[in-house]
Amino acid sequence: MRKTLSLAGLAAVIAGIGTLLPALAPDVAAETPSAAPAQTAPSCALQGWPYYDPSCLRSPSGNVRPVRIIAIDRVQAGR
């Protein structure tokens, strides 16, 4: 019985510390993120699919750039 009461008391102390510990933490001020510097021309090599800038989809002469399409047949042969 003594062991049970000791464990219950220890659990209460740990719960109390866990409850009061966040109150002792310093306050954090929220800030808005700074704006990224504006780029004059997008770097098409750094953009990932499907988020391409529209100017990256055409060549400088105005022609549509060829795109390679990879189709994956997901139907199993045994079905």
Buried (B, 14 or more C-beta within 10 A) or exposed (E): EEEEEEEEEEEEEEEEEEEEEEEEEEEEEEEEEEEEEEEEEEEEEEEEEEEEEEEBEEEEEEEEEEEEEEEEEEEEEEE
